Amino acid sequence: MCGFGFGYAGWWPWMILRMGLGIVITIGFVIWITRLVRDYGYNRKHAIELLDEKFANGEIGEEEYMQKKKIIKGK
């Protein structure tokens, strides 16, 4: 009967498809998390560079510089 209805003979293609879909979703999730973490690190580095620039130009004082740098680094 075309492989359907007799045990699991007709289900193996669907099992392989589902397993493949699970692998693709897992890989996609790992890539998404990796990019998220990398972009967060870049944004933090960029913020510190801007803060350094403002301090060097005299736009902010040393106390404000240290306070904001502490906040950006999360300590």
Backbone as CSV, one residue per row, in Angstrom:
resi,resn,N_x,N_y,N_z,CA_x,CA_y,CA_z,C_x,C_y,C_z
1,MET,0.834,-1.181,0.000,0.000,0.000,0.000,0.883,1.251,0.000
2,CYS,1.766,1.351,-0.859,2.638,2.508,-1.044,3.482,2.812,0.191
3,GLY,3.691,1.839,1.043,4.535,2.049,2.206,3.826,2.703,3.378
4,PHE,2.559,3.025,3.279,1.840,3.665,4.383,0.976,2.646,5.092
5,GLY,0.966,2.701,6.405,0.087,1.849,7.187,0.707,0.556,7.656
6,PHE,1.886,0.217,7.223,2.528,-1.022,7.643,3.750,-0.692,8.485
7,GLY,3.539,-0.483,9.742,4.656,-0.157,10.633,5.219,1.215,10.327
8,TYR,6.530,1.326,10.381,7.183,2.615,10.168,7.777,2.738,8.767
9,ALA,7.433,1.862,7.886,8.033,1.871,6.549,7.770,3.174,5.806
10,GLY,6.613,3.749,5.990,6.279,4.986,5.276,6.672,6.245,6.005
11,TRP,7.132,6.129,7.224,7.429,7.308,8.023,8.891,7.733,7.981
12,TRP,9.777,6.898,7.492,11.198,7.243,7.556,11.547,8.521,6.800
13,PRO,10.927,8.838,5.644,11.295,10.122,5.002,10.925,11.321,5.874
14,TRP,9.808,11.216,6.570,9.377,12.324,7.422,10.282,12.462,8.637
15,MET,10.767,11.343,9.138,11.683,11.394,10.277,12.997,12.061,9.878
16,ILE,13.489,11.724,8.712,14.729,12.331,8.222,14.525,13.821,7.981
17,LEU,13.378,14.179,7.398,13.067,15.582,7.134,12.990,16.363,8.450
18,ARG,12.325,15.801,9.450,12.194,16.479,10.736,13.554,16.618,11.418
19,MET,14.382,15.591,11.361,15.702,15.654,11.956,16.548,16.721,11.249
20,GLY,16.462,16.762,9.928,17.194,17.773,9.163,16.734,19.177,9.501
21,LEU,15.415,19.341,9.659,14.875,20.639,10.028,15.361,21.049,11.417
22,GLY,15.418,20.101,12.330,15.927,20.383,13.672,17.379,20.817,13.645
23,ILE,18.170,20.174,12.811,19.588,20.541,12.687,19.728,21.938,12.099
24,VAL,18.944,22.245,11.074,18.990,23.574,10.455,18.579,24.653,11.457
25,ILE,17.529,24.402,12.225,17.085,25.372,13.228,18.152,25.564,14.301
26,THR,18.786,24.489,14.738,19.839,24.583,15.743,21.031,25.385,15.228
27,ILE,21.463,25.113,14.007,22.580,25.853,13.421,22.220,27.324,13.273
28,GLY,21.006,27.598,12.817,20.547,28.986,12.686,20.542,29.705,14.016
29,PHE,20.103,29.022,15.071,20.073,29.612,16.401,21.480,29.926,16.890
30,VAL,22.423,29.025,16.655,23.811,29.246,17.067,24.407,30.436,16.316
31,ILE,24.148,30.536,15.028,24.649,31.668,14.243,24.049,32.974,14.742
32,TRP,22.750,32.967,15.040,22.065,34.159,15.522,22.656,34.623,16.854
33,ILE,22.858,33.692,17.786,23.435,34.028,19.090,24.861,34.547,18.931
34,THR,25.641,33.924,18.053,27.019,34.357,17.822,27.060,35.790,17.306
35,ARG,26.202,36.107,16.354,26.166,37.474,15.816,25.699,38.468,16.868
36,LEU,24.739,38.070,17.672,24.234,38.940,18.722,25.334,39.281,19.718
37,VAL,26.091,38.289,20.131,27.171,38.503,21.095,28.288,39.342,20.471
38,ARG,28.619,39.048,19.242,29.692,39.790,18.569,29.301,41.253,18.372
39,ASP,28.053,41.512,17.967,27.606,42.883,17.770,27.560,43.645,19.089
40,TYR,27.187,42.970,20.170,27.163,43.629,21.478,28.571,44.042,21.879
41,GLY,29.532,43.182,21.657,30.919,43.507,21.970,31.422,44.666,21.136
42,TYR,31.025,44.711,19.873,31.437,45.814,18.995,30.834,47.124,19.480
43,ASN,29.552,47.102,19.850,28.891,48.321,20.311,29.534,48.850,21.585
44,ARG,29.914,47.956,22.477,30.562,48.382,23.711,31.923,49.009,23.403
45,LYS,32.674,48.382,22.496,33.992,48.910,22.130,33.844,50.280,21.471
46,HIS,32.838,50.406,20.627,32.587,51.675,19.940,32.217,52.760,20.948
47,ALA,31.410,52.419,21.945,31.010,53.387,22.969,32.214,53.864,23.771
48,ILE,33.115,52.955,24.089,34.319,53.338,24.846,35.209,54.244,23.998
49,GLU,35.301,53.954,22.705,36.097,54.814,21.818,35.515,56.224,21.758
50,LEU,34.191,56.329,21.672,33.553,57.648,21.659,33.785,58.381,22.979
51,LEU,33.697,57.641,24.071,33.927,58.234,25.392,35.365,58.735,25.505
52,ASP,36.316,57.934,25.039,37.726,58.350,25.048,37.917,59.630,24.237
53,GLU,37.255,59.696,23.105,37.364,60.865,22.229,36.808,62.111,22.922
54,LYS,35.660,61.978,23.580,35.067,63.124,24.283,35.973,63.591,25.424
55,PHE,36.571,62.653,26.119,37.480,63.010,27.209,38.724,63.705,26.659
56,ALA,39.254,63.191,25.568,40.450,63.783,24.964,40.170,65.197,24.457
57,ASN,38.949,65.447,23.982,38.594,66.774,23.477,38.204,67.735,24.599
58,GLY,38.102,67.234,25.818,37.753,68.086,26.946,36.261,68.326,27.098
59,GLU,35.448,67.547,26.416,33.998,67.723,26.497,33.443,67.221,27.827
60,ILE,34.122,66.254,28.439,33.693,65.728,29.734,34.887,65.688,30.675
61,GLY,34.611,65.773,31.967,35.669,65.752,32.970,36.093,64.322,33.306
62,GLU,37.159,64.240,34.113,37.703,62.924,34.454,36.720,62.098,35.290
63,GLU,36.029,62.748,36.202,35.082,62.030,37.061,33.934,61.439,36.231
64,GLU,33.398,62.243,35.318,32.311,61.758,34.447,32.818,60.657,33.513
65,TYR,34.036,60.834,33.024,34.649,59.827,32.157,34.757,58.480,32.862
66,MET,35.283,58.488,34.079,35.461,57.244,34.828,34.102,56.604,35.151
67,GLN,33.115,57.423,35.512,31.791,56.921,35.849,31.139,56.251,34.639
68,LYS,31.196,56.929,33.503,30.572,56.363,32.294,31.318,55.142,31.789
69,LYS,32.623,55.132,31.891,33.402,53.981,31.453,33.067,52.769,32.315
70,LYS,32.874,52.992,33.601,32.502,51.927,34.519,31.130,51.352,34.133
71,ILE,30.207,52.226,33.775,28.869,51.792,33.372,28.930,50.986,32.082
72,ILE,29.694,51.459,31.120,29.792,50.762,29.820,30.404,49.372,29.988
73,LYS,31.436,49.283,30.810,32.082,47.976,31.013,31.253,47.049,31.881
74,GLY,30.252,47.604,32.558,29.362,46.768,33.356,29.947,46.338,34.680
75,LYS,30.807,47.129,35.244,31.429,46.784,36.531,30.929,47.712,37.606
